[in-house]
Amino acid sequence: MIEAPSRISGLIERIEAGNEPSADELRRVAALQALDLAKAGEDFAREAIAKDSQQTHEFGQQ
C-alpha cells in the first residue's frame, strides 16, 4: 500500500488553534502535497509494472 504523507495536518491544527499561516507557507505546503501525491502515483505505477512483469515472466515459464 502506498501512502502519501499529510502535509496539511499541521496547517489544520495551526488554524484551529488560531494561528494563521502565511501565504508563502500555504503555497509551500500545497506544492509539497501535490508533489507527494505525484510521487505516490509514480510509486504505484512502478509497483504495478514490476508486478505485471513478474507475472508475465512466470506465465512464460509455464
Protein Blocks (a to p, Z undefined) as FASTA:
>chain_A
ZZdddfklmmmmmmmnopacdfklmmmmmmmmmmmmmmmmmmmmmmmmmmmmmmmmmmmm
ZZ
